[in-house]
Amino acid sequence: MMNRNANRTRRAGLTRRLSTLVAMIGGVLFAGTLAGCQEKKLVEIKGEAEFQRLVLESKQPVIVDFSKDNCPTCVPVESVLFEVSKEYEGRAKFYRFMLLDRFFRHYSPAISDAFGLQYVPTAVLFVNGEEKQRWSSNIFHDTYRNALDELVGAPPQTKPQPTWPLASSTGQ
């Protein structure tokens, strides 16, 4: 009797964990769809020579989004980085590097090995050609902002402009 109850409890726990995993995967896929799979937003680096020039020789901090073709979890990360890139325009650079093709073959084994890149999406912050920080599957704007604020300072705060006519400005 006790053994039968233990098996039921174990099966119920496994079912709950499996359900949670399926829900998480579904959520990521749905978020990728909402984030806009239609277009690439970050400038894509093509090849090792361009990576050397744009990232490793840059005088500004650079965040590179290492991703994979047809990767649903890469889409939300790229969207977040694109939004953050607008805030730091002129003070930091943002690029995308396709690390893997859809069959998990490396486009650039040299870059993958040099930086120990094993997971996608991975975003790496480079300062003076050296890795300063790394994030895997991070979709939180503030983690990127906090790292960049330490290096280049926070973006200037703009005063919100009212969208309605004010009584004093209309002469009423």
N, C-alpha and C positions, 0 to 999 in steps of 0.2 A: 504493500500500500504506500509506504513512504517513498519507495523508488519510483512509482508511477507519478506521484505528486512532484517529485524532484524533476522528472523528465518534462512534465507539463510546464513547470516554472521555467526551466531552461529554454524550452521551445518558445514560450511567450516572450522571454527576454531577447532571444535571437530575432523573433518576428518584429519586435519593437525597434531594435537596432537597424534591421534591414529597412523597415518603413521610414525611419529617420534618414537613412542614407539615400533612399530613393527620392524622398522629398527634397533633400538638399541638392541633389543633382538636378532635379526638375526645376528648382528655384534658380540655380545658376544658368541653366539653359534658357529659362524664361527671361531672366535679367539680361542675358546676352541679346535676346530678341528685342527687348525694350530699349536696350542701349544703342541700337542702330547698327545692324550688321551690314547695312547697305554701302558704307564707304569707310575707307581708312582715313583717319584724321591726322595722325602724326606723320611727319616726313619720314620716309623709309630709307634706311641706309642700305646701299647695295654693294656688298663686297667688303673685303678686308682692308683694301687701300682707303676706301671712303670712311670706314670705321676709324682707321688710324688718324685720318685728317680731321674728321668732324668731332670725334669723341676724345681720343687720347691726346691730341695736340690743341684742344680747345682751351682758351684762357678763362672761359666761364664754366660754372658747374653744368654738368650734362646728366640728364636722366634718360636712360635707354630702356625701352620696353622690349624685352626679348620674348618673342611669341612664336606661334606655330600656325601654319596654314589651316584654315577651317577649325579653329579652336574657339568653342563657345565661351570658355571662361576668360579668354584673352580680350574679348570685346569690351566688357565692362571696365577692365583695367585701362585699356587704351582710352576709353571715353573719359575716365576720371583724370588721367594724365593730360589729355587734351584740354580739359577745363582748367586744370591747375596751370598749364603752360600759358594760358591767356593772362593769368595774374602776374606771371614772372617774365613776361615778354621783355626782351632786351637785357635781362639780368641772368637768365639761365636758359639752357637749350634742352629741347625734348626731341627724341628720335625713337623710331621703331626699327628693330632688327629682327628679321625672320630667321629664327634659329633652326627650326625644323620644318620639313615639308609635311604634307598630310599623312605620309607613311612613316613618320618619325625618323627620317633620314636628315642628318645635319647638313645645312647649307654651308656652314663654315666650322669644320671640326677644330680648326686652330683657335678660333675665338671661344668656342664652347669649352675647350680644354684649358685655355689660358685663364679663364675666369671661373672654372668649375661650375658651369651652368648645366643643371640636371633637370630642372623643372620649368614649365611654362604655365602661366605667364610669370616672369621674373623681371622686376624693374631694378636697375642698378644706378646709383648716383656716383658719378665720376667727378673728381676734383683734381685738376692738374694731371689728368691721365691715370689716376689711381682710384680704385674702388673705395668709396667712403661708407656707403650703406647699401643694403639690399633688402628688397621686399618680394615675397612670393604670394601671388594671388591677392594682393592688397587692393581693396576698392574704397579705402578711406582717404578722402582728400587731405585731412589734417596731418596724417603721418608724413606725406610728401611736403606739405607746407612747413611743418615744424623743422624738418631737415634743411629745407632751403632758407628758412628765416634765419637759422644759425649762420648760414654762409653769406647771404646777400641782404638780409633784413626783410622785414615784412613788407608786403606791397602797400603803397599809399592807400589810405582809406578815402573813398570818394563819398561826398555828402549826397544823400539821396535827394533827388529833385522831386518836388510835389508834382503830381500828375493832374491836379485840378487847379482852376484859376483861384487865386486867393482874393478875398474881398478887398484887401487894401490895394492890390495891384489893378483892380478893375475900376477903381474910383467909386465903389459903392459904400 
